[in-house]
Amino acid sequence: MSQQTVNGDAFENLLREERRFPPSPDFAAAANVHEDIYAAAEDRTAFWADQARTRLTWSKDFEETLDWSDAPFAKWFVGGKVNAAYNALDRHVENGLGDRVAIHFEGEPGDTETITYADLTERVKRAANAFESLGVQEGDRVAVYLPMIPEAVVTMLACARIGAVHSVVFGGFSADALRSRIDDAEAKLVVTADGTYRRGKPSSLKPAVDDALAEPGHTVEHVVVVRRNGQDIAWTEGRDLHWTELLDAASPEHTAVGHDSEHPLFILYTSGTTGKPKGILHTTGGYLTQTAYTHSVVFDLKPESDVYWCTADIGWVTGHSYITYAPLINGATQVMYEGTPDSPHQGRWWEIVEKYKVSILYTAPTAIRTMMKWGSDIPAKYDLSSIRLLGSVGEPINPEAWMWYREVIGGSGGKAEPAPIVDTWWQTETGAIMIAPLPGVTATKPGSAQVPIPGIAVDVVDESGNSVPNGHGGFLVIREPWPAMLRTIWGDPERYKDTYWSRFDGMYFAGDGAKKDDDGDIWLLGRVDDVMNVSGHRLSTTEIESALVSHEWVAEAAVVGAADPTTGQAVVAFVILRGEAEIPDGEDASAALRAHVGKEIGPIAKPKHVLVVPELPKTRSGKIMRRLLKDVAEGRDPGDATTLADPSVMQQIAADLRK
Ligand code: WTA
């Protein structure tokens, strides 16, 4: 049963989840932290101050841990100065770790690159000099539209080094989406690549940048282009520059200066409940502290011996926090993979785990369910005995997928004790993990993210904001400010207050439904707003509806996220065509509209189904009843339709669907 639906039945089943997996005595004994960390974190401010000072090297110590006087606008580690790139790179080299591998890069076609901390430091210094030579200064914004290649990490860290604010745009977003993000942040520079590889074929990125910048009126002065797949690309003289030429010409020496703890580090756009994506702003000191801390305690990272692999794309927050920043700050060795899990065969991931002896794997439930579908015999062909910890993020993980992950991946090779699983709940806005078991401390439960990490105050409240007792459900909130919290929505502080701080007095509203079980453990039950979660990617129903309505054939559109066994949710669109729509003979309206959404927003937003309907179910006041559409999209009988202005509409739609 899907956990996406916040309904009683699903939860009743979960409540009967009796399985518990306490840490093995060996794991517990060697773990980075123990039970006493919870008590140590009770004095929250002192705890975070201590984390900030032990995890990071500050060029100037801070004077005040938290300034919440202008709530909900937080300032953490006030007066401190810190450089993210220095912490991720230079200090390790200074400590004699220059030869340690920072990144094992595995390209989709099979090319590889081993990059040590010394190499990465030099590349970032060169890139920092190169960007400065292009006039990029502290506070300027840089848009990054790159595939999963080391240059993505180099670019982000070079920006951080000079205090420029990066805004990474996922490569699966369209030219239009890229342009709106460039405009919103007023980016001065764009860093991109000719393209990448997808399922064995070259795929392009640069043409989208050219399209995005075709219309005048933008703020971009230069486009730096990494050559990845060598395809032919258009070139705008004067504006476009070659990455290699620029870096080769730049000096390998660059001194990192400390930036204010509250200096903006990056903007990352995420779907909201209205059409316009929100530019989530993260700053430096607090973000780095909490990402580094969680990466160490939740993944039990041993930097000298672990090989860590997070399969996320750099275009999402998981790639920011748990590829670019935390692992490098913690001096880890990580794997970075460019391509898809089934290229050239469905065992590619496991081949990579075997090859690099990956010990910590962090991925998403949608990937786990896909691998499950492909069959256990595929991972069984590889030696996965190096794996000692597994992480999950992005959406609720159903207990069946959790058990498969534990037994088939974590228990592979006949291990006496399968690797512990950490299900981590967090968001673009929270910047770092907020709810997760601690391996070595918590007895894990399949399907539940369980407990707030030490230092974080999470609760589940009812409509009026009262904490619910165990065994009950409601809305997930965060009661106290936390170091990695978003600071605002770029250019829109009012929207920041409205979206997150107005629903419940003095509490951060996450937009997720949740329940507490009889032990007080937290179960995440999916979004309670108009945000869908497809393969762990956030998509806004309103944004897709607007894209559909922008097509000349469409009069009206309603989009719902319907439960899907692999992707968690799937986008299903219901559209009413205009009477005068002239659809050419032989043209499939649904296919054309799917493609249109792909062009407007990006392939990830393409609806799985577009259903052309004669009417949409509306209340007498004209509100579209999405709940009923969700029922039909999920194959249920739409229940009570009596509040509809025209109760026969649903019968018509259901009849159409059956055809
Ligand atoms: C969902 C991804 C259940 C949730 C880091 C949240 C989860 C949204 C989990 C944020 C989890 C993330 N269990 N649901 N372990 N992790 N979510 O901003 O709905 O891309 O609000 O950040 O994903 O998605 P975002």
Residues whose N, C-alpha, C, O or C-beta is under 5 A from the ligand:
A	BS01	WTA	V317 S392 V393 G394 E395 P396 I397 D423 T424 W425 W426 Q427 T428 E429 A449 A510 D512 L524 G526 R527 G536 R538
